[in-house]
Amino acid sequence: MSSPAIKEALIPLPVSPTSSSVTLEEFKSGITERQDNGFLRRWQQWDWLHDCWKSYEYIEQTPRVVTQEPNCFYLNVRRKTDKEKPKLVLSDFSPILLACLRSIVGGECLSKYPQVHIDELLLELDSLDSRTNDARMALLEENKEDGVVRSAKALGHGLYDGDARTYLTAAVQQLDILLLLLKEEFEPVAERLKHAIVHGRIPRDLLEFYFRKNQLYYYLDDNNDFDAFRLISTYYDDFDQTFTLNGEGTFWNGTKWATLERGRMVKLAEGSLILADFRTSKITPEIYGRLTERGRKYVSLAGVHHRLYRGRRIMVDRLGWNTFGYNHADDTPFPFPLLQDRSKARNNDNIPPVPEDNIALLPRFMPGFDLERKSWGLFDVDEVEPIKFNENAWEHIVIDESSMDVIEGVVGAFDFSKEAMADEEQTGLVILLHGPSGTGKTATVEAIAEHFRRPLYSLAACSLPLDMTLLVDTLTSRLDAARSWNAIVLIEAGDILMQTQRHEPIMEEHIRISTILEFFEQHRCIVFVTARTTCTAYMSHFAMTIQYPELDGDSRQIIWSNMLSGEANNISRRDIEELSRIVVNGRAMRNIHTMAKALARSSKQPLSLCYLKTAAKTQGQVEGAGYHLYW
């Protein structure tokens, strides 16, 4: 191939920046002189064969730039054929401008000899403009050299020696030159975008300019609520005919605020696309306010919290979900942090602040444990509420006053959220409550948890495995979680754990039960075990035992008072006295209360004695001879 013919026109550097000027389009067409803003422009045309590139070089110079290199960059206008639309490619950047672009844009700018398509810089126009303004403001702040140093370092000054202020001044000047070109090039794109938005339809080639990087966008999730993300990049897939938005949000991973990937996909069609079909829009002030409000509530739930969710007690605990709620059976590495110290209760003293700009990008759900359903899951933060503890619960315990004083003393002493004394032995506390069904054993534990405002983690003994190895593994996991919450543990129907297994020798039975009770002590939890009957041989294994007799009228009155404490406006003391004459146990009383509330709710009326009587009649004959309802 023969050497190309070269045509060159040289323009001297203008004396004044007020000379006449021509547009960039005129320059591409062959006009070679434009002297506004102190620019010097030179072009070369290479007449190559049909399948080769034609290159135009565009050099920007200005006497205002403080730099060892006279040129900021080259602008190359390239095409393969005369019929092809020219493409603008920037190259030969000055060292300072290249360092700035590597810090702000990345991508192709990170290569050794970058040649950057102008569209890549147009997509970063907002970031370039914002970072340039930040650097300019740092220079204008007097007597704040630390800000100048930080701003210069953010724009790549660490790669060069010399004064930070001198470097930052040169960087701002050279970025201004680049921005002047980019904004001029973006004007026709902006006009097309404006026209497209007015008509609600947009050509495919404008999608990457319509969705701008580092902007906030929102969409409706599967629950028909808003989620937002910050756009990081976009991608055309010509094969699948899709346009992908790659964004990121923020979430609490259990120990810190981390990045959450979020993406949206637009199916491309022939011709222009209807904007309303995207279901992804630039965030509005109203939506931003709504998401910020939700995000602040999400932030308040980072760590571990005892809360109410749809009427049920829960533990909001992302770290606990990572550790105990996720299935770690497979070999796939778990990407989130796990609970490391299981020896004490956790607090929320070391929760780091979330960046203010990311609050609107937080998700809708926070993981935790449902204390009533005994399951891990996700909770809508909008429906998580503080618990209104029953201040009078302690007064309504159906045991003698001396036992109440002892329980209050020992439970208060075994608060694992507090640092123990150096010489105090760190052991658990196991208390046995035994007596007939419905005599208030479970209600006593509930009142204790309410009085101390601590979570109550109840376990049904019938749901636990009888095999010792499986039992220990199951209890270890659950008691570790309970201890980290400073929860009170309730083992209901503990007779099952202490009953003799078929064909089990007496000595092995004794060893098994002793092992279980010692296990509770070693795990530094407060454990209440309820049982109908118990063997006197095992009494010594409990730190404390309390026996419950059958309920009498006074006991039933105490239980009804506790149950209906929130209905003082509708249920009088005389009503409670009348209810207490019904010879039923505590479990039947709870069923009557539940059904009466349902009847009142269906009638849209407050709970009253009438609904309680109606519910009581449905109970029929209760357990035990002579225990029947009347009215």
C-alpha positions as CSV (number, residue, x, y, z in Angstrom):
1,M,0.0,0.0,0.0
2,S,1.4,3.4,-1.0
3,S,2.1,6.1,1.6
4,P,-0.9,8.4,2.3
5,A,-0.9,11.9,1.0
6,I,-0.9,14.4,3.8
7,K,-2.6,17.8,3.8
8,E,-1.8,20.1,6.7
9,A,-2.9,23.6,7.7
10,L,-1.2,25.4,10.6
11,I,-2.9,28.2,12.7
12,P,-0.8,30.5,14.9
13,L,-1.7,30.9,18.5
14,P,-4.2,33.8,18.8
15,V,-3.2,36.9,20.7
16,S,-6.7,37.6,22.0
17,P,-9.5,35.1,22.9
18,T,-12.1,37.4,21.4
19,S,-11.4,36.5,17.8
20,S,-14.1,35.2,15.5
21,S,-15.0,31.5,15.9
22,V,-16.6,28.6,14.0
23,T,-18.6,25.6,15.2
24,L,-17.2,22.1,15.7
25,E,-19.4,20.9,12.8
26,E,-17.8,23.5,10.5
27,F,-14.4,22.4,11.8
28,K,-15.2,18.8,10.8
29,S,-16.2,20.0,7.4
30,G,-12.8,21.6,6.7
31,I,-12.9,25.0,8.3
32,T,-9.7,25.1,10.3
33,E,-9.8,28.3,12.4
34,R,-11.5,28.8,15.7
35,Q,-9.8,31.0,18.3
36,D,-12.4,31.5,21.0
37,N,-11.3,30.6,24.6
38,G,-7.7,30.7,23.5
39,F,-7.8,27.3,21.7
40,L,-5.4,26.4,18.9
41,R,-6.8,23.8,16.5
42,R,-5.0,21.8,13.9
43,W,-6.2,19.1,11.6
44,Q,-4.7,16.5,9.4
45,Q,-6.6,14.4,6.8
46,W,-5.2,11.0,5.8
47,D,-6.5,9.7,2.5
48,W,-6.3,6.0,3.0
49,L,-7.8,3.1,1.0
50,H,-11.5,2.4,1.4
51,D,-11.2,-0.1,4.2
52,C,-8.8,2.0,6.3
53,W,-9.5,4.7,8.9
54,K,-9.5,8.4,8.2
55,S,-8.2,10.3,11.1
56,Y,-8.6,13.9,12.2
57,E,-6.5,15.3,15.0
58,Y,-7.7,18.2,17.2
59,I,-5.4,19.8,19.7
60,E,-6.5,22.1,22.5
61,Q,-4.1,24.6,24.0
62,T,-4.5,27.6,26.3
63,P,-2.0,29.8,28.0
64,R,-4.1,29.6,31.2
65,V,-3.2,26.0,31.9
66,V,-0.4,25.5,34.4
67,T,1.3,22.3,33.1
68,Q,4.5,21.1,31.6
69,E,2.7,19.7,28.6
70,P,1.2,22.2,26.1
71,N,-1.6,19.9,25.0
72,C,-4.6,18.8,27.0
73,F,-5.8,16.1,24.6
74,Y,-6.3,15.2,20.9
75,L,-9.7,14.9,19.3
76,N,-9.7,12.4,16.5
77,V,-12.6,12.2,14.0
78,R,-12.6,8.7,12.5
79,R,-14.5,6.7,10.0
80,K,-13.9,3.7,7.7
81,T,-15.8,5.0,4.7
82,D,-16.9,8.3,3.4
83,K,-20.5,7.3,4.0
84,E,-20.0,6.3,7.6
85,K,-20.8,8.8,10.3
86,P,-17.6,10.2,11.9
87,K,-16.8,9.0,15.4
88,L,-15.0,11.3,17.9
89,V,-12.2,9.7,19.9
90,L,-10.1,11.5,22.4
91,S,-6.4,10.5,22.9
92,D,-3.0,11.9,23.9
93,F,-4.2,13.3,27.2
94,S,-1.9,15.4,29.3
95,P,-0.7,13.6,32.4
96,I,-2.8,15.7,34.8
97,L,-6.0,15.4,32.8
98,L,-5.4,11.6,32.3
99,A,-5.0,11.2,36.1
100,C,-8.2,13.0,36.7
101,L,-10.1,10.9,34.1
102,R,-8.7,7.7,35.6
103,S,-10.1,8.8,39.0
104,I,-13.5,9.9,37.8
105,V,-14.3,7.8,34.7
106,G,-12.1,4.7,34.8
107,G,-12.8,2.2,32.0
108,E,-10.7,2.9,28.9
109,C,-9.0,5.8,30.6
110,L,-7.1,3.2,32.8
111,S,-5.2,1.7,29.8
112,K,-1.7,2.8,29.1
113,Y,-2.4,4.8,26.0
114,P,-6.2,5.4,26.2
115,Q,-8.3,6.3,23.2
116,V,-11.7,7.2,24.6
117,H,-14.9,7.4,22.5
118,I,-16.5,10.7,23.3
119,D,-19.8,8.9,24.2
120,E,-18.0,7.3,27.2
121,L,-17.2,10.8,28.5
122,L,-20.6,12.2,27.6
123,L,-22.1,9.5,29.8
124,E,-19.9,10.7,32.6
125,L,-20.7,14.4,32.0
126,D,-22.5,14.9,35.3
127,S,-19.7,13.2,37.3
128,L,-17.0,15.3,35.6
129,D,-19.0,18.5,36.1
130,S,-19.7,17.7,39.8
131,R,-16.1,16.7,40.6
132,T,-14.7,19.7,38.9
133,N,-17.0,22.0,40.8
134,D,-16.0,20.3,44.1
135,A,-12.3,20.9,43.3
136,R,-13.0,24.5,42.3
137,M,-14.8,25.1,45.7
138,A,-11.9,23.5,47.5
139,L,-9.5,26.1,45.8
140,L,-11.8,29.0,46.8
141,E,-11.9,28.1,50.5
142,E,-9.2,30.1,52.2
143,N,-7.0,28.7,54.9
144,K,-8.2,25.1,54.3
145,E,-5.3,23.4,52.8
146,D,-6.5,20.0,54.1
147,G,-9.5,20.3,51.8
148,V,-7.2,21.2,48.8
149,V,-5.0,18.2,49.6
150,R,-8.0,15.8,49.8
151,S,-9.5,17.1,46.6
152,A,-6.2,16.9,44.8
153,K,-5.7,13.4,46.0
154,A,-9.2,12.4,44.8
155,L,-8.2,13.6,41.4
156,G,-5.0,11.6,41.2
157,H,-2.4,13.9,42.8
158,G,-0.9,10.9,44.7
159,L,0.7,9.8,41.4
160,Y,2.7,13.0,41.1
161,D,5.1,15.1,43.2
162,G,4.6,18.8,43.7
163,D,2.3,21.2,45.4
164,A,-1.3,20.1,45.8
165,R,-2.8,23.5,45.1
166,T,-0.8,23.9,41.9
167,Y,-1.8,20.5,40.8
168,L,-5.5,21.1,41.6
169,T,-5.5,24.5,39.8
170,A,-4.1,22.8,36.6
171,A,-6.6,20.0,37.0
172,V,-9.6,22.3,37.2
173,Q,-8.4,24.4,34.2
174,Q,-7.9,21.3,32.0
175,L,-11.2,19.7,33.1
176,D,-13.0,23.0,32.2
177,I,-11.5,22.7,28.7
178,L,-12.8,19.2,28.4
179,L,-16.2,20.0,29.8
180,L,-16.6,22.9,27.3
181,L,-16.1,20.4,24.4
182,L,-18.4,17.8,26.0
183,K,-21.2,20.2,26.7
184,E,-21.1,21.5,23.2
185,E,-21.2,18.0,21.8
186,F,-24.1,17.1,24.2
187,E,-26.3,20.0,23.1
188,P,-27.9,18.1,20.1
189,V,-28.3,15.0,22.2
190,A,-30.0,17.1,24.9
191,E,-32.4,18.6,22.3
192,R,-33.4,15.1,21.0
193,L,-33.9,13.9,24.6
194,K,-36.1,16.9,25.4
195,H,-38.2,16.3,22.3
196,A,-38.5,12.5,23.1
197,I,-39.6,13.1,26.7
198,V,-42.3,15.6,25.6
199,H,-43.7,13.0,23.2
200,G,-43.3,10.0,25.6
201,R,-41.2,8.0,23.1
202,I,-37.5,7.6,22.9
203,P,-35.2,6.2,20.2
204,R,-33.0,3.2,21.2
205,D,-29.7,5.1,20.7
206,L,-30.8,7.7,23.3
207,L,-31.4,5.2,26.1
208,E,-27.9,5.4,27.6
209,F,-28.2,9.2,27.7
210,Y,-31.8,9.1,29.1
211,F,-30.6,6.9,32.0
212,R,-27.7,8.8,33.4
213,K,-24.9,7.3,35.6
214,N,-24.8,8.1,39.3
215,Q,-28.5,9.3,39.2
216,L,-31.2,7.8,41.4
217,Y,-34.0,5.8,39.9
218,Y,-37.0,4.0,41.4
219,Y,-39.3,1.2,40.4
220,L,-42.1,-0.9,41.8
221,D,-41.1,-4.1,43.4
222,D,-43.0,-7.4,43.5
223,N,-44.9,-6.1,46.5
224,N,-46.0,-3.0,44.6
225,D,-43.8,-0.8,46.7
226,F,-40.9,1.5,45.7
227,D,-37.3,0.5,45.6
228,A,-34.5,2.7,44.4
229,F,-31.0,2.4,43.1
230,R,-28.0,4.5,41.9
231,L,-27.2,3.8,38.3
232,I,-23.7,2.5,37.8
233,S,-23.6,1.4,34.2
234,T,-25.8,0.5,31.2
235,Y,-25.4,-2.3,28.6
236,Y,-26.9,-3.0,25.2
237,D,-27.3,-6.7,24.3
238,D,-27.8,-6.8,20.5
239,F,-28.4,-10.5,20.6
240,D,-31.2,-10.6,23.1
241,Q,-32.4,-7.1,22.2
242,T,-32.3,-5.8,25.7
243,F,-31.0,-2.8,27.5
244,T,-29.8,-3.4,31.1
245,L,-29.5,-0.9,33.9
246,N,-26.8,-2.0,36.5
247,G,-27.3,-0.2,39.7
248,E,-26.6,-0.5,43.4
249,G,-28.3,0.1,46.7
250,T,-27.2,-0.3,50.3
251,F,-28.1,-2.8,53.0
252,W,-27.0,-3.9,56.5
253,N,-25.0,-7.1,56.3
254,G,-24.9,-7.7,60.1
255,T,-21.7,-5.8,60.9
256,K,-21.5,-2.9,58.4
257,W,-23.3,-1.1,55.5
258,A,-22.6,-2.9,52.3
259,T,-23.4,-2.5,48.6
260,L,-26.5,-4.3,47.2
261,E,-26.6,-5.0,43.5
262,R,-29.9,-4.0,41.8
263,G,-30.6,-4.2,38.1
264,R,-33.4,-3.5,35.7
265,M,-33.9,-4.7,32.1
266,V,-35.7,-3.0,29.2
267,K,-36.8,-5.2,26.3
268,L,-36.0,-3.4,23.0
269,A,-38.3,-3.2,20.1
270,E,-38.1,-1.8,16.6
271,G,-38.4,1.9,16.3
272,S,-38.8,4.2,19.3
273,L,-39.8,3.0,22.8
274,I,-42.6,4.1,25.0
275,L,-41.2,5.7,28.2
276,A,-44.2,4.6,30.3
277,D,-43.4,1.0,29.6
278,F,-40.0,1.1,31.3
279,R,-41.5,1.1,34.9
280,T,-38.2,2.7,36.0
281,S,-38.1,6.4,36.4
282,K,-35.8,9.1,37.7
283,I,-36.6,9.6,41.4
284,T,-38.9,12.4,42.3
285,P,-38.8,14.5,45.5
286,E,-41.9,12.9,46.8
287,I,-40.6,9.3,46.2
288,Y,-37.2,10.3,47.6
289,G,-38.9,11.6,50.8
290,R,-41.0,8.4,51.1
291,L,-37.9,6.2,50.7
292,T,-35.8,8.3,53.0
293,E,-38.4,7.9,55.7
294,R,-38.4,4.2,55.3
295,G,-34.6,4.1,55.1
296,R,-34.3,5.9,58.5
297,K,-36.5,3.2,60.0
298,Y,-34.4,0.5,58.4
299,V,-31.3,2.2,59.9
300,S,-32.9,2.2,63.4
301,L,-33.3,-1.6,63.1
302,A,-29.6,-2.3,62.4
303,G,-28.2,-4.6,65.1
304,V,-30.5,-6.6,67.4
305,H,-33.9,-5.3,68.5
306,H,-36.9,-6.8,70.4
307,R,-40.0,-5.5,68.5
308,L,-43.6,-6.1,67.5
309,Y,-44.6,-7.2,64.0
310,R,-48.3,-7.6,63.1
311,G,-49.1,-8.3,66.8
312,R,-46.3,-10.8,67.3
313,R,-43.1,-10.4,69.2
314,I,-40.0,-10.7,67.0
315,M,-36.2,-10.3,67.1
316,V,-34.8,-8.1,64.3
317,D,-31.4,-9.5,63.9
318,R,-29.5,-9.6,60.6
319,L,-26.3,-11.1,62.1
320,G,-28.4,-13.8,63.8
321,W,-30.1,-14.6,60.5
322,N,-26.7,-15.0,58.9
323,T,-25.6,-17.4,61.7
324,F,-28.6,-19.3,62.7
325,G,-31.3,-18.7,60.1
326,Y,-29.4,-19.5,56.9
327,N,-28.9,-23.0,55.7
328,H,-25.1,-23.6,55.8
329,A,-25.3,-27.2,54.7
330,D,-23.8,-26.8,51.2
331,D,-20.2,-26.1,50.4
332,T,-20.9,-22.7,48.9
333,P,-18.9,-20.0,50.8
334,F,-21.3,-17.8,52.8
335,P,-20.7,-14.2,51.7
336,F,-22.0,-12.5,54.9
337,P,-20.4,-12.2,58.4
338,L,-21.3,-14.6,61.2
339,L,-21.7,-14.2,64.9
340,Q,-18.2,-14.7,66.4
341,D,-18.6,-14.2,70.1
342,R,-21.5,-16.3,71.4
343,S,-20.6,-16.0,75.1
344,K,-22.6,-12.9,75.9
345,A,-25.6,-10.9,75.0
346,R,-25.1,-8.3,72.2
347,N,-25.9,-4.6,72.2
348,N,-26.1,-1.9,69.6
349,D,-23.2,0.3,70.7
350,N,-21.0,-0.2,67.6
351,I,-23.4,0.4,64.8
352,P,-21.6,2.6,62.2
353,P,-23.5,5.5,60.6
354,V,-24.9,5.0,57.1
355,P,-23.9,7.6,54.5
356,E,-26.7,10.1,54.2
357,D,-26.8,9.8,50.4
358,N,-27.5,6.1,50.7
359,I,-30.5,6.2,53.1
360,A,-33.1,6.3,50.3
361,L,-31.4,3.2,48.7
362,L,-32.0,0.9,51.7
363,P,-34.3,-2.1,51.2
364,R,-37.8,-2.6,52.5
365,F,-37.2,-5.8,54.5
366,M,-34.9,-6.7,57.5
367,P,-34.3,-10.3,58.5
368,G,-35.1,-11.6,62.0
369,F,-36.7,-14.3,64.1
370,D,-40.4,-14.6,64.9
371,L,-40.6,-15.6,68.6
372,E,-44.2,-16.9,68.3
373,R,-43.9,-18.8,65.1
374,K,-40.4,-20.0,65.9
375,S,-39.1,-19.2,62.4
376,W,-36.6,-17.0,60.7
377,G,-37.8,-14.6,58.0
378,L,-38.0,-11.1,56.5
379,F,-40.0,-8.3,58.1
380,D,-41.4,-5.2,56.4
381,V,-39.8,-2.4,58.3
382,D,-42.9,-0.2,57.9
383,E,-44.8,-2.7,60.0
384,V,-42.2,-3.1,62.8
385,E,-43.3,-1.3,65.9
386,P,-42.0,-0.8,69.5
387,I,-43.4,-3.1,72.1
388,K,-45.8,-1.7,74.7
389,F,-45.0,-3.8,77.7
390,N,-47.6,-4.6,80.3
391,E,-46.5,-2.6,83.3
392,N,-48.9,-4.5,85.6
393,A,-48.0,-8.1,84.5
394,W,-45.7,-8.7,87.6
395,E,-48.6,-7.8,89.9
396,H,-50.8,-10.6,88.5
397,I,-48.5,-13.6,89.0
398,V,-50.5,-16.4,90.7
399,I,-47.7,-17.5,93.2
400,D,-47.0,-16.5,96.7
401,E,-45.2,-13.2,97.4
402,S,-42.0,-14.8,98.8
403,S,-41.5,-16.8,95.6
404,M,-42.1,-13.7,93.5
405,D,-39.4,-11.9,95.5
406,V,-36.9,-14.7,94.9
407,I,-37.6,-14.9,91.2
408,E,-37.3,-11.2,90.8
409,G,-34.0,-11.2,92.6
410,V,-32.3,-14.1,90.7
411,V,-33.6,-13.2,87.2
412,G,-32.5,-9.6,87.7
413,A,-29.0,-10.9,88.8
414,F,-28.7,-13.1,85.7
415,D,-28.7,-10.3,83.1
416,F,-26.2,-11.4,80.5
417,S,-26.2,-8.1,78.7
418,K,-24.2,-6.6,81.6
419,E,-20.5,-7.2,82.2
420,A,-20.1,-9.7,85.1
421,M,-17.8,-9.3,88.0
422,A,-14.4,-10.9,87.6
423,D,-14.9,-13.4,90.3
424,E,-18.5,-14.3,89.4
425,E,-19.0,-17.7,87.9
426,Q,-20.6,-17.5,84.5
427,T,-23.3,-20.1,84.6
428,G,-26.9,-20.5,83.6
429,L,-30.0,-20.7,85.8
430,V,-32.6,-23.5,85.5
431,I,-36.0,-23.1,87.3
432,L,-38.7,-25.8,87.4
433,L,-42.4,-24.8,87.6
434,H,-44.6,-27.9,88.1
435,G,-48.3,-28.5,88.7
436,P,-51.5,-29.3,86.8
437,S,-52.3,-27.9,83.4
438,G,-53.7,-24.4,83.2
439,T,-52.5,-23.3,86.7
440,G,-50.4,-20.4,85.5
441,K,-46.9,-21.8,84.9
442,T,-46.5,-20.4,81.4
443,A,-48.3,-17.2,82.4
444,T,-45.7,-16.7,85.2
445,V,-42.8,-16.9,82.8
446,E,-44.5,-14.5,80.4
447,A,-45.0,-12.1,83.2
448,I,-41.4,-12.3,84.2
449,A,-40.2,-11.6,80.7
450,E,-42.7,-8.7,80.5
451,H,-41.5,-7.3,83.8
452,F,-37.8,-7.4,82.8
453,R,-38.6,-6.4,79.2
454,R,-36.7,-9.3,77.9
455,P,-37.5,-11.5,74.9
456,L,-39.2,-14.9,75.7
457,Y,-37.9,-17.8,73.6
458,S,-40.2,-20.7,74.2
459,L,-39.6,-24.2,73.0
460,A,-42.0,-27.1,73.1
461,A,-40.2,-30.2,74.4
462,C,-42.3,-32.4,72.1
463,S,-40.6,-30.7,69.1
464,L,-37.1,-31.5,70.3
465,P,-35.3,-34.8,69.2
466,L,-34.9,-37.5,71.8
467,D,-31.5,-38.6,70.5
468,M,-28.9,-37.0,72.7
469,T,-26.6,-36.0,69.9
470,L,-29.3,-34.3,67.9
471,L,-30.9,-32.8,71.0
472,V,-27.6,-31.2,72.1
473,D,-26.9,-29.9,68.5
474,T,-30.5,-28.4,68.3
475,L,-30.4,-26.8,71.8
476,T,-26.9,-25.4,71.2
477,S,-28.0,-23.5,68.2
478,R,-31.2,-22.2,69.8
479,L,-29.7,-21.3,73.2
480,D,-26.8,-19.5,71.5
481,A,-29.3,-17.3,69.7
482,A,-31.3,-16.8,72.9
483,R,-28.2,-15.8,74.9
484,S,-27.2,-13.3,72.2
485,W,-30.6,-11.7,72.7
486,N,-30.4,-11.9,76.5
487,A,-33.7,-13.8,76.2
488,I,-35.5,-15.9,78.8
489,V,-35.9,-19.5,77.6
490,L,-39.1,-21.5,78.3
491,I,-39.2,-25.3,77.8
492,E,-42.8,-26.2,77.9
493,A,-44.0,-29.8,78.8
494,G,-40.6,-30.6,80.1
495,D,-42.0,-34.0,81.3
496,I,-41.1,-35.4,77.9
497,L,-37.4,-34.6,78.4
498,M,-37.4,-36.2,81.8
499,Q,-39.5,-39.2,81.2
500,T,-38.1,-42.7,81.1
501,Q,-37.5,-44.0,77.6
502,R,-38.6,-47.5,76.7
503,H,-36.2,-50.2,77.8
504,E,-33.8,-47.6,79.2
505,P,-31.9,-48.6,82.3
506,I,-32.4,-46.4,85.4
507,M,-28.8,-45.3,85.4
508,E,-28.8,-44.3,81.8
509,E,-32.0,-42.4,82.4
510,H,-30.4,-40.5,85.3
511,I,-27.3,-39.7,83.2
512,R,-29.4,-38.4,80.3
513,I,-31.5,-36.1,82.4
514,S,-28.5,-34.9,84.3
515,T,-26.7,-34.1,81.1
516,I,-29.7,-32.1,79.8
517,L,-30.0,-30.0,83.0
518,E,-26.2,-29.4,83.1
519,F,-26.3,-28.4,79.5
520,F,-28.8,-25.6,80.3
521,E,-26.5,-24.3,83.1
522,Q,-23.4,-24.3,80.9
523,H,-25.0,-22.2,78.3
524,R,-25.5,-19.2,80.6
525,C,-29.2,-18.8,79.9
526,I,-32.2,-18.4,82.2
527,V,-34.3,-21.5,81.5
528,F,-37.7,-22.1,82.9
529,V,-38.9,-25.7,82.6
530,T,-42.7,-26.4,83.0
531,A,-44.0,-29.9,83.9
532,R,-47.2,-31.5,85.1
533,T,-45.3,-33.9,87.3
534,T,-41.7,-34.5,88.2
535,C,-39.6,-37.1,90.0
536,T,-38.1,-35.9,93.4
537,A,-34.8,-37.5,92.4
538,Y,-34.3,-34.7,89.9
539,M,-35.2,-31.8,92.1
540,S,-31.6,-31.2,93.1
541,H,-30.7,-30.4,89.5
542,F,-32.8,-27.3,89.5
543,A,-31.7,-24.0,91.0
544,M,-35.3,-23.4,92.1
545,T,-38.6,-25.3,92.0
546,I,-42.1,-23.9,92.4
547,Q,-45.2,-26.0,92.7
548,Y,-48.6,-24.7,91.4
549,P,-51.9,-25.9,92.9
550,E,-55.2,-26.0,91.2
551,L,-56.7,-22.6,90.5
552,D,-59.2,-21.2,93.0
553,G,-61.5,-18.2,92.6
554,D,-58.8,-15.7,93.7
555,S,-56.2,-17.2,91.3
556,R,-58.7,-17.0,88.4
557,Q,-59.5,-13.4,89.3
558,I,-55.7,-12.5,89.2
559,I,-55.3,-14.3,85.8
560,W,-58.4,-12.5,84.3
561,S,-57.2,-9.2,85.6
562,N,-53.8,-9.7,83.9
563,M,-55.4,-10.9,80.7
564,L,-57.9,-8.0,80.5
565,S,-55.6,-5.3,81.8
566,G,-55.8,-3.4,78.5
567,E,-59.6,-3.4,78.5
568,A,-60.2,-1.3,81.6
569,N,-62.6,1.0,79.8
570,N,-64.9,-1.9,78.8
571,I,-64.4,-4.5,81.5
572,S,-65.1,-3.5,85.1
573,R,-63.8,-5.1,88.3
574,R,-67.2,-6.5,88.9
575,D,-67.1,-8.2,85.4
576,I,-63.8,-9.8,86.3
577,E,-65.3,-11.1,89.6
578,E,-68.1,-12.6,87.7
579,L,-65.7,-14.2,85.2
580,S,-63.6,-15.7,87.9
581,R,-66.6,-17.8,89.1
582,I,-66.3,-19.9,85.9
583,V,-64.4,-23.0,87.0
584,V,-61.8,-23.3,84.2
585,N,-58.1,-23.5,84.0
586,G,-55.7,-20.9,82.6
587,R,-55.5,-22.4,79.1
588,A,-59.3,-22.4,78.8
589,M,-59.4,-18.8,80.0
590,R,-56.9,-17.8,77.3
591,N,-59.1,-19.6,74.7
592,I,-62.2,-17.7,75.9
593,H,-60.3,-14.4,75.7
594,T,-59.1,-15.1,72.2
595,M,-62.5,-16.1,70.9
596,A,-64.2,-13.2,72.6
597,K,-61.8,-10.7,70.9
598,A,-62.6,-12.3,67.5
599,L,-66.4,-12.0,68.1
600,A,-66.0,-8.4,69.1
601,R,-63.9,-7.6,66.1
602,S,-66.3,-9.2,63.7
603,S,-69.1,-7.1,65.2
604,K,-66.9,-4.0,65.1
605,Q,-67.5,-3.5,68.8
606,P,-65.1,-3.2,71.7
607,L,-64.6,-6.3,73.9
608,S,-67.2,-6.6,76.6
609,L,-68.5,-9.1,79.2
610,C,-71.2,-10.2,76.8
611,Y,-68.7,-11.5,74.2
612,L,-66.7,-13.2,77.0
613,K,-69.8,-15.0,78.2
614,T,-70.6,-16.1,74.6
615,A,-67.1,-17.4,74.1
616,A,-67.2,-19.2,77.5
617,K,-70.4,-21.1,76.5
618,T,-68.6,-22.5,73.5
619,Q,-65.9,-24.1,75.7
620,G,-68.4,-26.8,77.0
621,Q,-67.1,-29.4,79.4
622,V,-63.5,-28.7,80.5
623,E,-60.9,-31.2,81.7
624,G,-61.5,-32.8,85.1
625,A,-64.7,-34.1,86.8
626,G,-66.9,-31.4,88.1
627,Y,-65.3,-28.6,86.0
628,H,-68.1,-27.1,84.0
629,L,-69.3,-23.8,82.8
630,Y,-72.5,-22.1,83.9
631,W,-74.7,-19.1,82.9
